[in-house]
Amino acid sequence: MKNRFLSGAVGILLSLTGQATEIIPAKKITHYWVDGSAGLSLSGLSFCGDSLVTVSDKYSREIYRIKIEDGSAKLETFLEISGLKVPKKDKPKNFWHFFLELTRPASAMDFEAISCTNKSIYLLSERYNRIAEVNMRGKGHWLENMWSSMAKAQGYMQGYNLSGVGLAKVKDYFWVAMERDPRGLVKLGPDGSVQIFTPPPVKDLDFRGESENLAGLDYYDGALFTLEPNAYAVCRRALPSLKAEWCLDYREIEESSELKYEASRTGGKGDGLAIGEGGIFIVFDNDNISRSADPQDRRALFLQLVFPEVVD
């Protein structure tokens, strides 16, 4: 913990003095192909006690656990969700969006993120731009927090399904990541307040011509961590400035012949992020795309990386 405090303090000082954010090559601890995940599009990740829990953006009735045992990882039910009725949502912006909405059942929540506390689990619905609170028996209800109207008025969330994709519960506040074009971070207060931020850019973070985007969020050791998949990066961002103290670059790992998917830029992207004593954990939403090394395998990739403080 002392090393982490020093790491955070150094990062803040570097930001204040205007020096460039350090881009650190990632080191892999291990990886797994998650049994039982094919077709589910795993889309979020969080520690819930000692369990790593995740959600599917294709199936809205369960919260899953990634169980690691005997050198393999498998997906199993953590909680079955009940009590979530279809909430109100913004009207579609145009006829095409309206038509696309008709192709999906109203009960398809499109859960993109998950954040767990000692008492509750919070799920983010990209489709409805709402946060659901689920107790440890699986009973859920929608929170009153709303941000979509303000975000759209400020130029965010203009495209179809370009809404909330990351969630972190930090004390009495929520942080929500808006995906791209443009990307943004929303801070939701317990009093209903809404603040919208553009993450400060990182000079040497290379998105290689793709949209600057966000996916998973997590809060750990006093900082907000952002998963920035088109840059193959995880960044530690200081609060409240949101300046990046350092970023971890995992491009070589994701694009290795062993791990890459057949169409990595339209699927197979890092989506869920969790930080813990064991390192940095990422689950990939492969959108049912096959692995390059095995076209018959459509399982999700689960990656464990070294926390940068122990990178040589």
LOTIBA-36401 format. One record per atom (N, C-alpha, C): x, y, z; atom name. Coordinates in steps of 0.05 Angstrom, whole numbers, m for minus. Example, Ala and Ser with C-alpha at 12.3 -4.5 7.8 and 13.67 -1.06 7.14 Angstrom:
# LOTIBA-36401
u;v;w;atome
264;m114;156;N
246;m90;156;CA
264;m66;156;C
257;m45;142;N
273;m21;143;CA
258;1;157;C
# end
This chain:
# LOTIBA-36401
u;v;w;atome
17;m24;0;N
0;0;0;CA
17;25;0;C
40;24;14;N
58;47;15;CA
68;54;m14;C
75;32;m29;N
85;37;m56;CA
63;49;m73;C
38;41;m69;N
16;52;m85;CA
12;81;m78;C
14;87;m53;N
11;116;m45;CA
32;132;m59;C
57;123;m58;N
79;137;m70;CA
75;140;m100;C
65;118;m113;N
60;118;m142;CA
39;139;m148;C
17;140;m132;N
m3;160;m137;CA
7;188;m133;C
23;192;m112;N
33;219;m106;CA
51;229;m128;C
68;211;m138;N
86;218;m160;CA
70;226;m185;C
49;210;m191;N
32;216;m214;CA
20;243;m212;C
10;251;m189;N
m3;277;m185;CA
18;299;m189;C
42;295;m178;N
63;316;m181;CA
71;319;m211;C
73;297;m225;N
79;299;m253;CA
58;314;m269;C
32;309;m262;N
11;322;m276;CA
12;352;m270;C
17;359;m245;N
18;388;m238;CA
41;402;m251;C
63;388;m256;N
86;402;m268;CA
86;400;m298;C
65;387;m310;N
61;387;m339;CA
78;366;m353;C
91;348;m339;N
107;328;m352;CA
88;307;m365;C
99;293;m385;N
83;274;m400;CA
75;250;m382;C
51;240;m387;N
42;216;m373;CA
59;192;m383;C
67;176;m364;N
83;152;m371;CA
65;131;m383;C
73;120;m406;N
60;98;m419;CA
76;73;m413;C
65;54;m399;N
80;31;m389;CA
71;6;m404;C
90;m9;m416;N
83;m34;m430;CA
72;m54;m409;C
49;m66;m416;N
36;m85;m397;CA
52;m112;m397;C
50;m124;m373;N
60;m151;m370;CA
37;m170;m362;C
35;m192;m376;N
13;m210;m371;CA
20;m230;m348;C
1;m233;m330;N
4;m254;m310;CA
m7;m280;m321;C
m32;m279;m331;N
m44;m302;m343;CA
m68;m294;m360;C
m79;m313;m375;N
m104;m308;m389;CA
m120;m334;m389;C
m146;m331;m394;N
m164;m353;m396;CA
m184;m348;m418;C
m193;m370;m431;N
m217;m369;m448;CA
m240;m379;m431;C
m260;m363;m427;N
m281;m368;m407;CA
m301;m388;m418;C
m301;m412;m406;N
m321;m432;m414;CA
m349;m423;m408;C
m367;m428;m427;N
m395;m421;m423;CA
m402;m392;m431;C
m382;m378;m443;N
m386;m349;m449;CA
m393;m344;m478;C
m390;m364;m496;N
m395;m359;m524;CA
m423;m349;m529;C
m425;m327;m545;N
m450;m315;m552;CA
m462;m296;m532;C
m450;m294;m509;N
m462;m277;m488;CA
m452;m248;m489;C
m429;m242;m501;N
m417;m215;m502;CA
m414;m204;m474;C
m396;m215;m459;N
m391;m206;m432;CA
m382;m176;m433;C
m395;m160;m416;N
m392;m131;m420;CA
m385;m115;m396;C
m379;m126;m374;N
m371;m111;m350;CA
m357;m130;m331;C
m344;m118;m311;N
m329;m134;m292;CA
m326;m119;m266;C
m329;m133;m243;N
m326;m121;m217;CA
m320;m142;m197;C
m305;m134;m176;N
m302;m152;m153;CA
m326;m149;m135;C
m337;m172;m127;N
m359;m172;m108;CA
m350;m191;m85;C
m338;m180;m64;N
m324;m196;m45;CA
m300;m209;m59;C
m297;m235;m58;N
m275;m249;m71;CA
m283;m258;m99;C
m307;m253;m107;N
m316;m262;m134;CA
m313;m240;m155;C
m306;m249;m179;N
m306;m231;m202;CA
m332;m235;m216;C
m348;m214;m217;N
m375;m216;m229;CA
m376;m201;m255;C
m394;m209;m273;N
m396;m197;m299;CA
m425;m198;m308;C
m431;m183;m330;N
m457;m183;m342;CA
m455;m188;m372;C
m477;m194;m384;N
m479;m198;m412;CA
m497;m177;m424;C
m489;m166;m447;N
m506;m147;m460;CA
m527;m160;m479;C
m526;m187;m479;N
m545;m203;m495;CA
m567;m216;m477;C
m562;m219;m452;N
m580;m234;m434;CA
m582;m219;m408;C
m607;m209;m402;N
m610;m190;m380;CA
m621;m202;m354;C
m622;m228;m352;N
m635;m240;m329;CA
m615;m250;m308;C
m589;m248;m313;N
m570;m260;m294;CA
m546;m241;m291;C
m534;m244;m267;N
m507;m234;m262;CA
m490;m259;m260;C
m467;m258;m273;N
m450;m282;m274;CA
m425;m279;m257;C
m413;m302;m251;N
m387;m302;m237;CA
m368;m317;m255;C
m343;m306;m257;N
m322;m320;m271;CA
m306;m336;m250;C
m309;m361;m251;N
m297;m379;m231;CA
m271;m391;m242;C
m249;m386;m229;N
m223;m397;m238;CA
m216;m421;m220;C
m212;m443;m233;N
m207;m468;m218;CA
m192;m487;m236;C
m171;m500;m225;N
m156;m520;m239;CA
m146;m511;m266;C
m136;m486;m266;N
m124;m476;m290;CA
m143;m467;m312;C
m168;m465;m306;N
m188;m457;m326;CA
m208;m438;m314;C
m223;m424;m331;N
m243;m405;m321;CA
m270;m413;m334;C
m290;m412;m318;N
m317;m418;m328;CA
m337;m398;m318;C
m358;m395;m333;N
m379;m376;m326;CA
m401;m391;m312;C
m410;m380;m289;N
m432;m393;m274;CA
m450;m371;m264;C
m475;m378;m257;N
m494;m359;m247;CA
m486;m349;m219;C
m485;m323;m215;N
m481;m311;m189;CA
m507;m303;m176;C
m524;m290;m192;N
m551;m282;m182;CA
m570;m282;m206;C
m594;m290;m202;N
m616;m286;m221;CA
m630;m261;m214;C
m635;m244;m233;N
m646;m217;m229;CA
m676;m218;m231;C
m689;m205;m212;N
m719;m203;m213;CA
m727;m175;m206;C
m751;m168;m214;N
m763;m142;m205;CA
m758;m118;m223;C
m741;m121;m244;N
m735;m98;m261;CA
m756;m96;m283;C
m773;m76;m281;N
m792;m71;m302;CA
m779;m53;m323;C
m792;m51;m346;N
m781;m34;m367;CA
m783;m5;m359;C
m761;10;m358;N
m762;38;m350;CA
m768;56;m373;C
m774;81;m367;N
m777;101;m388;CA
m750;108;m399;C
m750;117;m424;N
m725;125;m437;CA
m730;148;m456;C
m709;160;m466;N
m711;182;m485;CA
m723;171;m511;C
m737;189;m525;N
m748;182;m551;CA
m725;179;m571;C
m727;161;m590;N
m706;158;m611;CA
m702;184;m626;C
m678;190;m635;N
m671;215;m648;CA
m682;216;m676;C
m685;193;m689;N
m694;193;m717;CA
m709;167;m723;C
m719;165;m747;N
m735;141;m754;CA
m718;116;m754;C
m693;118;m763;N
m676;94;m763;CA
m671;84;m735;C
m666;101;m716;N
m663;93;m688;CA
m689;81;m678;C
m711;93;m685;N
m737;82;m677;CA
m741;54;m688;C
m734;50;m713;N
m737;24;m726;CA
m719;3;m712;C
m695;10;m706;N
m676;m8;m692;CA
m687;m16;m665;C
m700;3;m651;N
m711;m3;m625;CA
m733;m24;m627;C
m748;m23;m649;N
m770;m42;m653;CA
m760;m71;m657;C
m735;m74;m665;N
m724;m101;m669;CA
m715;m115;m644;C
m716;m100;m621;N
m707;m112;m596;CA
m731;m113;m576;C
m734;m134;m561;N
m755;m134;m541;CA
m749;m114;m520;C
m770;m102;m508;N
m766;m81;m488;CA
m751;m91;m464;C
m753;m117;m458;N
m740;m128;m435;CA
m710;m132;m438;C
m699;m127;m462;N
m671;m130;m467;CA
m657;m104;m457;C
m644;m106;m434;N
m634;m82;m421;CA
m607;m73;m431;C
m592;m91;m445;N
m566;m84;m455;CA
m548;m75;m432;C
m544;m92;m412;N
m526;m85;m390;CA
m497;m85;m400;C
m484;m62;m395;N
m457;m58;m405;CA
m436;m56;m382;C
m445;m53;m358;N
m426;m49;m336;CA
m438;m58;m310;C
m420;m63;m291;N
m428;m73;m264;CA
m409;m62;m244;C
m419;m54;m220;N
m403;m45;m198;CA
m415;m55;m172;C
m398;m67;m155;N
m408;m80;m131;CA
m398;m67;m106;C
m415;m64;m86;N
m408;m55;m60;CA
m414;m77;m40;C
m411;m71;m14;N
m416;m92;6;CA
m445;m100;7;C
m464;m83;0;N
m492;m88;3;CA
m507;m92;m23;C
m497;m80;m45;N
m513;m80;m70;CA
m494;m83;m94;C
m507;m91;m116;N
m494;m92;m142;CA
m509;m72;m160;C
m493;m56;m175;N
m505;m36;m193;CA
m499;m44;m222;C
m519;m42;m238;N
m517;m49;m266;CA
m524;m25;m283;C
m510;m21;m305;N
m515;1;m323;CA
m527;m9;m349;C
m551;1;m355;N
m565;m6;m379;CA
m558;15;m401;C
m544;6;m422;N
m538;25;m443;CA
m563;32;m459;C
m581;14;m461;N
m605;19;m477;CA
m623;40;m464;C
m625;39;m437;N
m644;57;m423;CA
m629;80;m409;C
m603;80;m410;N
m588;102;m396;CA
m596;104;m366;C
m598;81;m353;N
m607;80;m325;CA
m589;60;m310;C
m588;65;m284;N
m573;47;m266;CA
m593;31;m249;C
m589;5;m248;N
m606;m12;m232;CA
m590;m20;m207;C
m604;m20;m184;N
m592;m30;m159;CA
m604;m58;m154;C
m586;m77;m149;N
m595;m105;m145;CA
m584;m114;m118;C
m601;m124;m100;N
m592;m133;m74;CA
m580;m161;m77;C
m569;m171;m55;N
m554;m197;m56;CA
m573;m221;m58;C
m599;m216;m60;N
m618;m238;m67;CA
m628;m236;m95;C
m618;m216;m110;N
m625;m213;m138;CA
m648;m194;m144;C
m661;m183;m123;N
m683;m165;m127;CA
m673;m138;m136;C
m684;m127;m158;N
m673;m102;m168;CA
m694;m80;m172;C
m684;m56;m173;N
m701;m33;m179;CA
m684;m12;m193;C
m697;6;m207;N
m682;28;m222;CA
m678;52;m203;C
m654;63;m204;N
m648;87;m189;CA
m659;111;m205;C
m662;133;m191;N
m673;157;m203;CA
m652;173;m219;C
m627;167;m216;N
m606;182;m230;CA
m610;184;m260;C
m611;208;m271;N
m615;212;m299;CA
m593;231;m309;C
m582;226;m332;N
m562;243;m344;CA
m564;246;m374;C
m580;230;m387;N
m579;229;m416;CA
m587;255;m430;C
m608;268;m419;N
m617;293;m432;CA
m595;315;m431;C
m582;318;m408;N
m561;337;m406;CA
m538;330;m424;C
m531;304;m425;N
m508;296;m441;CA
m514;301;m471;C
m538;294;m480;N
m544;298;m508;CA
m545;328;m515;C
m554;344;m496;N
m554;373;m501;CA
m526;385;m504;C
m506;371;m492;N
m479;380;m494;CA
m463;366;m516;C
m477;351;m533;N
m464;339;m556;CA
m455;310;m553;C
m461;298;m530;N
m453;270;m526;CA
m476;252;m534;C
m470;226;m537;N
m491;205;m541;CA
m508;212;m565;C
m496;220;m587;N
m511;227;m611;CA
m517;204;m629;C
m501;183;m628;N
m506;160;m646;CA
m523;139;m632;C
m532;119;m648;N
m548;97;m637;CA
m531;80;m619;C
m541;75;m595;N
m528;58;m576;CA
m500;67;m568;C
m495;93;m569;N
m470;104;m560;CA
m475;118;m533;C
m479;102;m513;N
m488;113;m487;CA
m469;104;m465;C
m480;97;m442;N
m463;89;m420;CA
m452;61;m422;C
m426;59;m419;N
m413;33;m422;CA
m395;25;m398;C
m391;44;m380;N
m374;38;m356;CA
m387;50;m332;C
m383;37;m309;N
m396;45;m284;CA
m378;40;m260;C
m375;59;m242;N
m360;56;m217;CA
m375;70;m195;C
m381;56;m174;N
m393;68;m150;CA
m370;77;m132;C
m369;103;m127;N
m347;115;m110;CA
m360;130;m87;C
m361;117;m64;N
m374;129;m40;CA
m403;134;m47;C
m412;160;m45;N
m440;166;m51;CA
m445;173;m80;C
m424;172;m97;N
m426;181;m125;CA
m424;157;m144;C
m434;161;m168;N
m430;143;m190;CA
m413;157;m211;C
m395;143;m223;N
m382;152;m248;CA
m392;134;m271;C
m400;147;m293;N
m409;133;m316;CA
m392;141;m340;C
m383;121;m355;N
m367;127;m380;CA
m386;126;m404;C
m385;148;m420;N
m399;149;m445;CA
m379;142;m467;C
m387;124;m485;N
m368;109;m501;CA
m350;126;m520;C
m362;141;m539;N
m346;154;m559;CA
m362;174;m575;C
m347;190;m591;N
m358;209;m611;CA
m377;229;m600;C
m369;245;m579;N
m344;243;m564;CA
m348;226;m539;C
m326;217;m528;N
m327;202;m503;CA
m330;222;m480;C
m339;213;m457;N
m342;231;m434;CA
m346;215;m409;C
m343;229;m386;N
m347;217;m360;CA
m369;233;m346;C
m388;219;m334;N
m410;232;m319;CA
m407;226;m290;C
m409;246;m273;N
m409;242;m244;CA
m437;248;m234;C
m449;228;m221;N
m476;231;m211;CA
m475;232;m181;C
m486;254;m170;N
m487;258;m141;CA
m511;247;m128;C
m510;242;m101;N
m533;231;m87;CA
m556;251;m86;C
m551;276;m91;N
m572;296;m91;CA
m584;300;m119;C
m577;283;m138;N
m588;285;m165;CA
m571;302;m183;C
m548;312;m173;N
m531;329;m190;CA
m518;313;m212;C
m513;327;m234;N
m500;314;m257;CA
m477;332;m267;C
m453;321;m268;N
m430;336;m278;CA
m418;319;m301;C
m411;332;m323;N
m401;318;m346;CA
m373;328;m353;C
m355;310;m357;N
m327;317;m362;CA
m317;303;m387;C
m298;316;m400;N
m282;304;m421;CA
m256;296;m409;C
m248;270;m410;N
m223;262;m398;CA
m200;277;m411;C
m182;288;m395;N
m158;302;m406;CA
m143;282;m424;C
m134;291;m447;N
m120;273;m465;CA
m92;266;m455;C
m83;243;m464;N
m56;234;m457;CA
m39;237;m482;C
m18;252;m481;N
m3;260;m505;CA
6;236;m522;C
17;216;m509;N
29;194;m524;CA
11;169;m526;C
m14;172;m519;N
m33;150;m521;CA
m43;149;m549;C
m38;127;m563;N
m44;125;m592;CA
m69;109;m598;C
m89;122;m608;N
m114;108;m616;CA
m113;98;m644;C
m91;103;m658;N
m86;92;m685;CA
m109;96;m705;C
m119;121;m705;N
m140;128;m724;CA
m168;119;m717;C
m171;104;m695;N
m198;96;m685;CA
m209;118;m667;C
m235;116;m661;N
m247;135;m643;CA
m234;134;m616;C
m230;157;m603;N
m221;157;m575;CA
m245;148;m558;C
m242;126;m546;N
m266;114;m532;CA
m260;107;m503;C
m281;100;m489;N
m279;90;m462;CA
m296;64;m460;C
m289;47;m441;N
m306;24;m435;CA
m308;21;m405;C
m296;1;m393;N
m299;m4;m365;CA
m286;17;m347;C
m297;20;m323;N
m286;37;m302;CA
m283;21;m277;C
m264;29;m260;N
m262;19;m233;CA
m249;40;m215;C
m255;39;m190;N
m243;56;m170;CA
m226;40;m151;C
m201;48;m148;N
m183;32;m131;CA
m160;50;m121;C
m154;48;m96;N
m131;62;m84;CA
m133;92;m89;C
m157;103;m87;N
m161;132;m89;CA
m162;143;m117;C
m162;127;m138;N
m161;136;m165;CA
m183;123;m182;C
m190;136;m204;N
m209;124;m223;CA
m193;112;m246;C
m198;87;m252;N
m185;73;m273;CA
m203;72;m297;C
m192;78;m321;N
m208;78;m345;CA
m196;58;m365;C
m214;42;m377;N
m206;24;m398;CA
m211;38;m425;C
m191;41;m441;N
m192;57;m466;CA
m184;38;m489;C
m204;21;m497;N
m197;m2;m514;CA
m186;4;m541;C
m193;25;m554;N
m182;31;m580;CA
m153;39;m579;C
m143;47;m555;N
m115;52;m550;CA
m102;29;m536;C
m116;7;m531;N
m106;m17;m517;CA
m94;m8;m491;C
m109;7;m475;N
m96;19;m452;CA
m115;19;m428;C
m103;18;m404;N
m116;23;m379;CA
m101;47;m366;C
m116;68;m359;N
m104;91;m348;CA
m113;96;m319;C
m94;103;m302;N
m101;111;m275;CA
m104;142;m275;C
m128;151;m267;N
m134;180;m269;CA
m139;191;m241;C
m126;213;m235;N
m128;225;m208;CA
m155;239;m206;C
m166;238;m182;N
m191;252;m176;CA
m184;276;m158;C
m196;300;m163;N
m218;305;m182;CA
m209;314;m210;C
m183;316;m216;N
m174;328;m241;CA
m179;310;m265;C
m179;284;m261;N
m182;264;m282;CA
m157;263;m300;C
m135;276;m292;N
m111;274;m308;CA
m99;246;m304;C
m89;235;m326;N
m77;208;m325;CA
m50;209;m311;C
m46;193;m290;N
m21;191;m276;CA
m2;172;m291;C
m13;150;m302;N
1;132;m320;CA
m19;116;m336;C
m11;105;m358;N
m28;87;m373;CA
m12;61;m379;C
m26;40;m379;N
m15;13;m384;CA
m23;5;m413;C
m3;m1;m429;N
m8;m7;m457;CA
m7;m38;m461;C
m30;m50;m468;N
m30;m79;m470;CA
m34;m88;m500;C
m27;m70;m518;N
m31;m76;m547;CA
m17;m102;m556;C
8;m105;m549;N
23;m128;m558;CA
11;m154;m548;C
m1;m153;m524;N
m13;m177;m512;CA
m39;m183;m527;C
m56;m163;m531;N
m82;m168;m545;CA
m78;m177;m574;C
m58;m166;m587;N
m54;m171;m615;CA
m35;m195;m620;C
m27;m209;m600;N
m10;m232;m603;CA
m26;m254;m619;C
m11;m270;m633;N
m24;m291;m649;CA
m40;m310;m632;C
m33;m313;m607;N
m47;m331;m589;CA
m74;m320;m580;C
m76;m293;m577;N
m99;m282;m564;CA
m118;m267;m582;C
m109;m257;m605;N
m126;m239;m620;CA
m150;m253;m632;C
m171;m237;m636;N
m195;m246;m650;CA
m193;m241;m680;C
m210;m253;m696;N
m209;m251;m725;CA
m214;m222;m734;C
m231;m208;m720;N
m238;m180;m728;CA
m236;m163;m703;C
m212;m158;m694;N
m209;m147;m667;CA
m219;m118;m664;C
m222;m103;m686;N
m231;m76;m683;CA
m261;m72;m684;C
m275;m93;m693;N
m304;m91;m692;CA
m316;m109;m670;C
m299;m125;m659;N
m306;m142;m636;CA
m281;m151;m623;C
m283;m165;m601;N
m259;m174;m587;CA
m245;m151;m573;C
m260;m132;m564;N
m248;m109;m550;CA
m250;m112;m520;C
m230;m101;m506;N
m233;m100;m477;CA
m258;m84;m469;C
m273;m95;m450;N
m299;m82;m444;CA
m303;m78;m414;C
m296;m99;m398;N
m300;m97;m369;CA
m273;m95;m355;C
m272;m79;m334;N
m246;m73;m320;CA
m250;m76;m290;C
m232;m90;m277;N
m232;m92;m248;CA
m203;m91;m238;C
m199;m77;m216;N
m172;m74;m205;CA
m172;m86;m177;C
m152;m101;m170;N
m151;m113;m143;CA
m122;m119;m136;C
m119;m132;m113;N
m92;m139;m103;CA
m78;m157;m122;C
m93;m173;m138;N
m80;m191;m157;CA
m72;m179;m183;C
m78;m153;m187;N
m70;m140;m212;CA
m94;m126;m226;C
m91;m124;m252;N
m111;m111;m269;CA
m125;m133;m285;C
m151;m133;m285;N
m167;m155;m298;CA
m184;m142;m319;C
m184;m154;m343;N
m200;m144;m365;CA
m215;m168;m377;C
m241;m164;m382;N
m257;m184;m397;CA
m264;m171;m424;C
m263;m188;m445;N
m266;m178;m473;CA
m294;m186;m483;C
m307;m166;m495;N
m333;m171;m509;CA
m326;m178;m538;C
m326;m203;m544;N
m318;m211;m571;CA
m341;m212;m591;C
m366;m205;m581;N
m389;m203;m599;CA
m392;m228;m616;C
m386;m251;m604;N
m388;m278;m616;CA
m369;m281;m640;C
m347;m266;m641;N
m327;m269;m661;CA
m307;m290;m653;C
m297;m304;m672;N
m278;m326;m666;CA
m250;m317;m661;C
m235;m334;m647;N
m207;m329;m643;CA
m192;m335;m670;C
m172;m319;m675;N
m156;m324;m699;CA
m142;m351;m699;C
m132;m359;m675;N
m118;m384;m673;CA
m136;m408;m673;C
m162;m404;m669;N
m181;m427;m669;CA
m208;m417;m677;C
m214;m418;m703;N
m240;m407;m713;CA
m265;m420;m702;C
m262;m442;m688;N
m285;m455;m676;CA
m290;m445;m647;C
m272;m429;m637;N
m274;m420;m609;CA
m284;m391;m608;C
m307;m387;m596;N
m320;m361;m594;CA
m322;m352;m564;C
m306;m363;m547;N
m307;m356;m519;CA
m295;m328;m514;C
m303;m316;m492;N
m292;m290;m484;CA
m264;m293;m472;C
m247;m274;m477;N
m220;m273;m465;CA
m221;m259;m438;C
m208;m270;m419;N
m205;m259;m392;CA
m175;m256;m386;C
m166;m231;m382;N
m138;m225;m381;CA
m131;m214;m353;C
m109;m223;m342;N
m98;m213;m317;CA
m70;m201;m322;C
m67;m175;m316;N
m42;m161;m320;CA
m30;m153;m294;C
m3;m149;m295;N
11;m140;m272;CA
5;m110;m266;C
0;m104;m240;N
m4;m76;m233;CA
23;m61;m238;C
23;m38;m250;N
48;m25;m259;CA
68;m20;m238;C
61;m19;m213;N
81;m13;m192;CA
101;m36;m190;C
94;m59;m200;N
113;m82;m199;CA
125;m88;m226;C
120;m71;m246;N
133;m74;m272;CA
162;m64;m269;C
180;m80;m279;N
209;m73;m277;CA
215;m48;m294;C
# end
